[in-house]
Structure formats: structure tokens, C-alpha cells
């Protein structure tokens, strides 16, 4: 039986810095890797990944929705992992709030954006950030599918 797992992930800019989460070494999924803020979409949130994203942001950083500017869905990624299809919504936004609270997920850091791709990340996160660095001002939504350790991106148009 194949199951569906839906997740959201957010990345914030503050000037030229990107907020990244260094996952705890004790985590079962992606220990010690760099990622964004996010989590699983609950059953009652399936119709609004953005609501789920805002909930995760507050839980993991203490940043409230009124402290976020231009939060936009920019990437939707599908991949199969054993008996699961994983659907991942990536949001990007801005905040002028420089301070945040840490959670048990790991520690948050502001990283100079040109240095982000030197961090150790999962293939999906690295692929998304690499694509974004090539299309930073397009405000387009990209759809991706992971296939044989490679992500193929297509632009979703109106």
C-alpha cells in the first residue's frame, strides 16, 4: 500500500541572509543536515498548506504571521520514498525580525545567501535552493519530481 505524506517548508530572507535550520543530530530524519522551517501538514490543513506553514513557523521560530512579508508558494516537489509519495510545498518570504526562538528540531542560523549551497543539505533542499538562486525574482511556482537522485523542475503557469 502506498501512503501520502504532505509537508511544508519555509525559507526566510532578512536582507541577503537566509534563515536555515541545522537539524539536531538526534533526529531520525535528516540528522545534522541543513534545511528550512517546516513539518507535516495535518489532515485538517490539507486545503491550506500556507496555514500549516504559518503554524510551523510560529512553533519553530516564534515569528508571527504579521512579522512575515511576501510569503509565497514557490515550489511543489513530489518524490517517492519506499511505500510513500511525499508532496512538499516550499514557501519563501521575508522578515525583518532578526531574533527567533529555537525548537527541539535544531538550531536556527542566518546564513549569507551565497554561502548556503556550501552547507550539507538533502538533495531536495539543495535542488530547490539551486533553482531559486537561478530564478530569484521570477515569483513563479515550480513543480519538481525527484527521479534517480536528480530533480527535474518545470514552471507552473496560470
Residue pairs with C-beta under 8 A, 6 or more apart in sequence:
1 83
2 83
2 84
2 85
3 83
3 84
3 85
4 84
4 85
4 87
5 40
5 84
5 85
5 86
5 87
6 40
6 41
6 46
6 49
6 86
6 87
6 88
6 89
7 38
7 39
7 40
7 41
7 86
7 87
7 88
7 89
8 38
8 39
8 41
8 49
8 50
8 52
8 53
8 56
8 88
8 89
8 90
8 91
9 35
9 36
9 37
9 38
9 53
9 88
9 89
9 90
9 91
9 125
10 36
10 37
10 38
10 53
10 56
10 57
10 71
10 90
10 91
10 92
10 93
11 18
11 19
11 20
11 36
11 37
11 90
11 91
11 92
11 93
11 129
12 18
12 19
12 37
12 63
12 68
12 92
12 93
12 94
12 95
13 19
13 92
13 93
13 94
13 95
13 113
14 94
14 95
14 96
14 97
14 98
14 110
16 112
16 113
16 114
17 110
17 111
17 112
17 113
18 110
18 111
18 113
18 116
19 36
19 37
19 61
19 95
19 100
19 108
19 109
19 110
19 111
20 34
20 35
20 36
20 108
20 109
20 110
20 111
20 116
20 119
21 34
21 35
21 36
21 37
21 60
21 105
21 106
21 107
21 108
21 109
22 32
22 33
22 34
22 106
22 107
22 108
22 109
23 30
23 31
23 32
23 33
23 34
23 35
23 105
23 106
24 31
24 32
24 104
24 105
24 106
24 107
25 31
25 32
27 105
27 106
30 122
32 120
33 120
33 121
33 122
33 125
34 116
34 119
34 120
34 121
34 125
35 121
35 122
35 125
36 90
36 125
37 56
37 57
37 60
37 61
37 108
38 53
38 56
38 60
39 52
39 56
39 59
39 60
41 49
41 52
41 89
42 52
45 51
45 52
45 55
49 73
49 89
49 91
50 71
50 73
50 91
53 71
53 89
53 91
54 65
54 68
54 71
57 63
57 65
57 68
58 64
58 65
59 103
60 103
60 105
60 108
61 100
61 101
61 103
61 108
62 100
62 101
63 95
63 97
63 100
65 71
67 95
67 96
67 97
68 93
68 94
68 95
69 93
69 94
69 95
69 96
70 93
70 94
71 91
71 92
71 93
72 91
72 92
72 93
72 139
73 89
73 90
73 91
73 141
74 90
74 91
74 92
74 132
74 139
74 140
74 141
74 142
75 88
75 89
75 90
75 128
75 131
75 132
75 141
75 142
75 143
75 144
75 153
76 87
76 88
76 89
76 90
76 141
76 142
76 143
76 144
76 156
77 86
77 87
77 88
77 90
77 124
77 128
77 143
77 144
77 145
77 146
77 151
78 85
78 86
78 87
78 88
78 143
78 144
78 145
78 146
79 85
79 86
79 88
79 124
79 145
79 146
80 86
80 146
88 124
90 128
92 132
98 110
100 108
102 108
111 119
113 133
116 129
117 126
117 129
117 130
117 133
121 129
123 146
123 149
123 151
124 144
124 146
124 151
127 144
127 146
127 151
127 153
128 144
128 151
131 142
131 144
131 151
131 153
135 142
140 155
140 156
140 157
141 155
141 156
142 153
142 154
142 155
142 156
143 153
143 154
143 155
143 156
144 151
144 152
144 153
144 154
145 151
145 152
